[in-house]
């Protein structure tokens, strides 16, 4: 398995861990606004990381031919 795949799986596991931790804290019920801010921030982090991983995979010339 490549390093990129391991990083992708790591972020999936971290997402599950974050959701379980927030569930354990009952943040979805007691502090709903904080819960939403944490989820939005984590989503932004995931988007940036996966965008960076994808950008590293393709060179600028190959990016034109890559499926979207």
The first five atom37 places (N, CA, C, CB, O) and aatype in JSON, in Angstrom:
{
  "aatype": [20, 20, 20, 20, 20, 20, 20, 20, 20, 20, 20, 20, 20, 20, 20, 20, 20, 20, 20, 20, 20, 20, 20, 20, 20, 20, 20, 20, 20, 20, 20, 20, 20, 20, 20, 20, 20, 20, 20, 20, 20, 20, 20, 20, 20, 20, 20, 20, 20, 20, 20, 20, 20, 20, 20, 20, 20, 20, 20, 20, 20, 20, 20, 20, 20, 20, 20, 20],
  "atom_mask": [
    [1, 1, 1, 1, 1],
    [1, 1, 1, 1, 1],
    [1, 1, 1, 1, 1],
    [1, 1, 1, 1, 1],
    [1, 1, 1, 1, 1],
    [1, 1, 1, 1, 1],
    [1, 1, 1, 1, 1],
    [1, 1, 1, 1, 1],
    [1, 1, 1, 1, 1],
    [1, 1, 1, 1, 1],
    [1, 1, 1, 1, 1],
    [1, 1, 1, 1, 1],
    [1, 1, 1, 1, 1],
    [1, 1, 1, 1, 1],
    [1, 1, 1, 1, 1],
    [1, 1, 1, 1, 1],
    [1, 1, 1, 1, 1],
    [1, 1, 1, 1, 1],
    [1, 1, 1, 1, 1],
    [1, 1, 1, 1, 1],
    [1, 1, 1, 1, 1],
    [1, 1, 1, 1, 1],
    [1, 1, 1, 1, 1],
    [1, 1, 1, 1, 1],
    [1, 1, 1, 1, 1],
    [1, 1, 1, 1, 1],
    [1, 1, 1, 1, 1],
    [1, 1, 1, 1, 1],
    [1, 1, 1, 1, 1],
    [1, 1, 1, 1, 1],
    [1, 1, 1, 1, 1],
    [1, 1, 1, 1, 1],
    [1, 1, 1, 1, 1],
    [1, 1, 1, 1, 1],
    [1, 1, 1, 1, 1],
    [1, 1, 1, 1, 1],
    [1, 1, 1, 1, 1],
    [1, 1, 1, 1, 1],
    [1, 1, 1, 1, 1],
    [1, 1, 1, 1, 1],
    [1, 1, 1, 1, 1],
    [1, 1, 1, 1, 1],
    [1, 1, 1, 1, 1],
    [1, 1, 1, 1, 1],
    [1, 1, 1, 1, 1],
    [1, 1, 1, 1, 1],
    [1, 1, 1, 1, 1],
    [1, 1, 1, 1, 1],
    [1, 1, 1, 1, 1],
    [1, 1, 1, 1, 1],
    [1, 1, 1, 1, 1],
    [1, 1, 1, 1, 1],
    [1, 1, 1, 1, 1],
    [1, 1, 1, 1, 1],
    [1, 1, 1, 1, 1],
    [1, 1, 1, 1, 1],
    [1, 1, 1, 1, 1],
    [1, 1, 1, 1, 1],
    [1, 1, 1, 1, 1],
    [1, 1, 1, 1, 1],
    [1, 1, 1, 1, 1],
    [1, 1, 1, 1, 1],
    [1, 1, 1, 1, 1],
    [1, 1, 1, 1, 1],
    [1, 1, 1, 1, 1],
    [1, 1, 1, 1, 1],
    [1, 1, 1, 1, 1],
    [1, 1, 1, 1, 1]
  ],
  "atom_positions": [
    [[0.85, -1.16, 0.0], [0.0, 0.0, 0.0], [0.9, 1.24, 0.0], [-0.97, -0.01, 1.22], [1.88, 1.31, 0.74]],
    [[0.56, 2.19, -0.82], [1.38, 3.39, -0.96], [1.2, 4.31, 0.26], [1.02, 4.14, -2.25], [0.24, 4.18, 1.02]],
    [[2.12, 5.22, 0.41], [2.06, 6.18, 1.51], [0.82, 7.06, 1.39], [3.32, 7.06, 1.54], [0.21, 7.43, 2.39]],
    [[0.46, 7.39, 0.16], [-0.74, 8.22, -0.05], [-1.99, 7.51, 0.44], [-0.89, 8.59, -1.54], [-2.84, 8.11, 1.1]],
    [[-2.1, 6.23, 0.12], [-3.26, 5.45, 0.58], [-3.29, 5.36, 2.1], [-3.25, 4.04, -0.03], [-4.36, 5.44, 2.7]],
    [[-2.12, 5.18, 2.71], [-2.07, 5.11, 4.17], [-2.52, 6.42, 4.79], [-0.66, 4.75, 4.64], [-3.22, 6.42, 5.81]],
    [[-2.12, 7.54, 4.2], [-2.56, 8.84, 4.7], [-4.07, 9.01, 4.56], [-1.84, 9.97, 3.95], [-4.72, 9.54, 5.46]],
    [[-4.61, 8.56, 3.45], [-6.07, 8.65, 3.26], [-6.81, 7.85, 4.31], [-6.46, 8.16, 1.85], [-7.78, 8.33, 4.89]],
    [[-6.34, 6.63, 4.57], [-6.99, 5.8, 5.59], [-6.8, 6.4, 6.98], [-6.42, 4.37, 5.55], [-7.7, 6.31, 7.83]],
    [[-5.65, 7.01, 7.22], [-5.42, 7.65, 8.51], [-6.44, 8.76, 8.75], [-3.99, 8.22, 8.57], [-6.96, 8.89, 9.86]],
    [[-6.73, 9.56, 7.73], [-7.7, 10.64, 7.91], [-9.12, 10.1, 8.08], [-7.65, 11.6, 6.72], [-9.93, 10.72, 8.76]],
    [[-9.43, 8.98, 7.48], [-10.74, 8.37, 7.71], [-10.86, 7.89, 9.15], [-10.96, 7.18, 6.73], [-11.88, 8.11, 9.8]],
    [[-9.81, 7.26, 9.65], [-9.81, 6.79, 11.04], [-9.86, 7.98, 12.01], [-8.55, 5.93, 11.31], [-10.57, 7.93, 13.02]],
    [[-9.13, 9.04, 11.7], [-9.17, 10.24, 12.55], [-10.56, 10.88, 12.55], [-8.13, 11.26, 12.08], [-11.0, 11.41, 13.57]],
    [[-11.24, 10.82, 11.43], [-12.61, 11.36, 11.36], [-13.55, 10.56, 12.25], [-13.13, 11.35, 9.91], [-14.36, 11.13, 12.98]],
    [[-13.44, 9.25, 12.19], [-14.27, 8.39, 13.05], [-13.95, 8.66, 14.52], [-14.04, 6.88, 12.71], [-14.86, 8.77, 15.34]],
    [[-12.66, 8.77, 14.84], [-12.26, 9.03, 16.22], [-12.81, 10.38, 16.71], [-10.73, 9.01, 16.36], [-13.28, 10.48, 17.84]],
    [[-12.75, 11.4, 15.86], [-13.29, 12.71, 16.23], [-14.78, 12.64, 16.5], [-13.0, 13.73, 15.13], [-15.27, 13.19, 17.48]],
    [[-15.51, 11.96, 15.63], [-16.96, 11.85, 15.82], [-17.31, 11.08, 17.09], [-17.6, 11.18, 14.62], [-18.23, 11.46, 17.82]],
    [[-16.57, 10.01, 17.36], [-16.82, 9.25, 18.6], [-16.48, 10.08, 19.83], [-16.0, 7.95, 18.6], [-17.19, 10.02, 20.84]],
    [[-15.4, 10.85, 19.76], [-15.02, 11.71, 20.88], [-16.08, 12.78, 21.13], [-13.66, 12.37, 20.6], [-16.45, 13.04, 22.27]],
    [[-16.56, 13.41, 20.07], [-17.6, 14.42, 20.23], [-18.9, 13.81, 20.75], [-17.85, 15.14, 18.9], [-19.63, 14.44, 21.5]],
    [[-19.17, 12.57, 20.34], [-20.37, 11.89, 20.85], [-20.2, 11.61, 22.35], [-20.61, 10.56, 20.07], [-21.15, 11.76, 23.12]],
    [[-19.01, 11.2, 22.73], [-18.73, 10.9, 24.13], [-18.88, 12.16, 24.99], [-17.33, 10.32, 24.28], [-19.34, 12.08, 26.13]],
    [[-18.49, 13.32, 24.45], [-18.62, 14.58, 25.17], [-20.04, 15.13, 25.15], [-17.67, 15.6, 24.58], [-20.35, 16.09, 25.87]],
    [[-20.9, 14.55, 24.33], [-22.28, 15.01, 24.15], [-22.34, 16.43, 23.6], [-23.04, 14.95, 25.48], [-23.25, 17.19, 23.92]],
    [[-21.36, 16.8, 22.76], [-21.3, 18.15, 22.21], [-22.43, 18.41, 21.22], [-19.97, 18.37, 21.53], [-22.85, 19.56, 21.07]],
    [[-22.93, 17.4, 20.57], [-24.02, 17.61, 19.63], [-25.3, 18.05, 20.31], [-24.26, 16.35, 18.85], [-26.18, 18.63, 19.68]],
    [[-25.4, 17.76, 21.61], [-26.61, 18.11, 22.36], [-26.38, 19.35, 23.23], [-27.05, 16.92, 23.23], [-27.2, 20.27, 23.23]],
    [[-25.27, 19.35, 23.96], [-25.07, 20.41, 24.94], [-24.45, 21.68, 24.35], [-24.2, 19.91, 26.05], [-24.76, 22.78, 24.8]],
    [[-23.58, 21.54, 23.37], [-22.9, 22.69, 22.76], [-22.98, 22.56, 21.24], [-21.4, 22.78, 23.24], [-21.98, 22.34, 20.56]],
    [[-24.17, 22.71, 20.73], [-24.41, 22.45, 19.31], [-23.58, 23.36, 18.41], [-25.88, 22.61, 18.99], [-23.06, 22.9, 17.39]],
    [[-23.46, 24.62, 18.75], [-22.7, 25.56, 17.91], [-21.23, 25.18, 17.84], [-22.85, 26.99, 18.44], [-20.61, 25.24, 16.78]],
    [[-20.66, 24.8, 18.98], [-19.26, 24.36, 19.0], [-19.11, 23.08, 18.18], [-18.77, 24.14, 20.45], [-18.14, 22.92, 17.44]],
    [[-20.06, 22.2, 18.33], [-20.06, 20.94, 17.56], [-20.03, 21.22, 16.06], [-21.3, 20.09, 17.92], [-19.25, 20.61, 15.33]],
    [[-20.86, 22.15, 15.61], [-20.89, 22.49, 14.19], [-19.6, 23.17, 13.74], [-22.07, 23.4, 13.89], [-19.12, 22.91, 12.64]],
    [[-19.04, 24.03, 14.57], [-17.77, 24.67, 14.23], [-16.63, 23.65, 14.11], [-17.42, 25.72, 15.28], [-15.8, 23.76, 13.21]],
    [[-16.61, 22.69, 15.01], [-15.58, 21.64, 14.94], [-15.75, 20.83, 13.66], [-15.66, 20.71, 16.18], [-14.76, 20.54, 12.98]],
    [[-16.98, 20.47, 13.33], [-17.22, 19.7, 12.1], [-16.86, 20.5, 10.85], [-18.69, 19.25, 12.03], [-16.29, 19.95, 9.92]],
    [[-17.2, 21.77, 10.83], [-16.84, 22.61, 9.68], [-15.33, 22.76, 9.54], [-17.5, 23.99, 9.82], [-14.79, 22.69, 8.43]],
    [[-14.65, 22.96, 10.66], [-13.19, 23.09, 10.61], [-12.54, 21.79, 10.15], [-12.64, 23.49, 11.99], [-11.61, 21.81, 9.35]],
    [[-13.03, 20.67, 10.66], [-12.47, 19.38, 10.25], [-12.73, 19.12, 8.77], [-13.08, 18.24, 11.11], [-11.87, 18.57, 8.08]],
    [[-13.89, 19.49, 8.28], [-14.2, 19.33, 6.86], [-13.26, 20.16, 6.01], [-15.65, 19.72, 6.58], [-12.79, 19.7, 4.97]],
    [[-12.99, 21.39, 6.44], [-12.04, 22.24, 5.72], [-10.65, 21.6, 5.7], [-11.97, 23.65, 6.36], [-9.98, 21.61, 4.66]],
    [[-10.21, 21.06, 6.82], [-8.91, 20.39, 6.88], [-8.88, 19.22, 5.91], [-8.6, 19.9, 8.31], [-7.91, 19.04, 5.18]],
    [[-9.93, 18.42, 5.9], [-9.99, 17.26, 4.99], [-9.95, 17.69, 3.53], [-11.27, 16.44, 5.25], [-9.24, 17.08, 2.72]],
    [[-10.68, 18.73, 3.19], [-10.68, 19.21, 1.8], [-9.29, 19.67, 1.4], [-11.69, 20.36, 1.63], [-8.82, 19.33, 0.31]],
    [[-8.63, 20.42, 2.25], [-7.29, 20.92, 1.93], [-6.28, 19.78, 1.82], [-6.83, 21.92, 2.99], [-5.43, 19.78, 0.92]],
    [[-6.36, 18.82, 2.71], [-5.41, 17.69, 2.68], [-5.62, 16.86, 1.42], [-5.57, 16.81, 3.93], [-4.65, 16.53, 0.73]],
    [[-6.85, 16.5, 1.12], [-7.09, 15.66, -0.05], [-6.82, 16.42, -1.35], [-8.53, 15.15, -0.05], [-6.41, 15.81, -2.34]],
    [[-7.03, 17.73, -1.35], [-6.68, 18.53, -2.53], [-5.17, 18.54, -2.72], [-7.22, 19.98, -2.38], [-4.68, 18.44, -3.84]],
    [[-4.42, 18.67, -1.62], [-2.96, 18.65, -1.7], [-2.46, 17.28, -2.14], [-2.34, 19.02, -0.35], [-1.52, 17.19, -2.94]],
    [[-3.07, 16.22, -1.64], [-2.65, 14.88, -2.05], [-2.91, 14.65, -3.53], [-3.37, 13.82, -1.22], [-2.11, 14.02, -4.21]],
    [[-4.03, 15.15, -4.02], [-4.36, 15.01, -5.43], [-3.44, 15.86, -6.29], [-5.82, 15.38, -5.69], [-3.04, 15.43, -7.38]],
    [[-3.1, 17.05, -5.83], [-2.22, 17.93, -6.59], [-0.82, 17.34, -6.71], [-2.15, 19.31, -5.94], [-0.16, 17.53, -7.73]],
    [[-0.37, 16.63, -5.69], [0.94, 16.0, -5.75], [0.96, 14.82, -6.71], [1.36, 15.55, -4.37], [2.01, 14.47, -7.25]],
    [[-0.19, 14.21, -6.91], [-0.26, 13.02, -7.76], [-0.09, 13.35, -9.23], [-1.58, 12.3, -7.55], [0.56, 12.6, -9.96]],
    [[-0.65, 14.45, -9.68], [-0.62, 14.81, -11.09], [0.3, 16.0, -11.32], [-2.04, 15.13, -11.59], [0.32, 16.95, -10.54]],
    [[1.05, 15.93, -12.39], [1.82, 17.1, -12.8], [0.87, 18.04, -13.53], [3.04, 16.69, -13.71], [-0.23, 17.62, -13.9]],
    [[1.24, 19.31, -13.75], [0.32, 20.25, -14.42], [-0.13, 19.77, -15.8], [0.98, 21.61, -14.54], [-1.27, 20.01, -16.19]],
    [[0.74, 19.11, -16.54], [0.36, 18.65, -17.88], [-0.62, 17.48, -17.79], [1.6, 18.24, -18.67], [-1.57, 17.4, -18.57]],
    [[-0.39, 16.58, -16.87], [-1.28, 15.42, -16.71], [-2.64, 15.84, -16.15], [-0.63, 14.38, -15.78], [-3.63, 15.15, -16.37]],
    [[-2.69, 16.95, -15.44], [-3.93, 17.4, -14.82], [-4.99, 17.71, -15.87], [-3.67, 18.61, -13.96], [-6.18, 17.56, -15.61]],
    [[-4.57, 18.16, -17.06], [-5.53, 18.46, -18.12], [-6.21, 17.2, -18.62], [-4.83, 19.17, -19.28], [-7.37, 17.25, -19.02]],
    [[-5.5, 16.08, -18.6], [-6.05, 14.82, -19.1], [-6.74, 14.01, -18.0], [-4.94, 13.99, -19.73], [-7.41, 13.02, -18.3]],
    [[-6.59, 14.4, -16.76], [-7.14, 13.63, -15.65], [-8.66, 13.79, -15.6], [-6.51, 14.09, -14.31], [-9.19, 14.87, -15.86]],
    [[-9.36, 12.69, -15.26], [-10.82, 12.79, -15.11], [-11.16, 13.59, -13.86], [-11.47, 11.39, -15.05], [-10.43, 13.54, -12.87]],
    [[-12.27, 14.31, -13.91], [-12.67, 15.12, -12.75], [-13.8, 14.49, -12.02], [-13.06, 16.51, -13.18], [-14.27, 15.04, -11.02]]
  ]
}
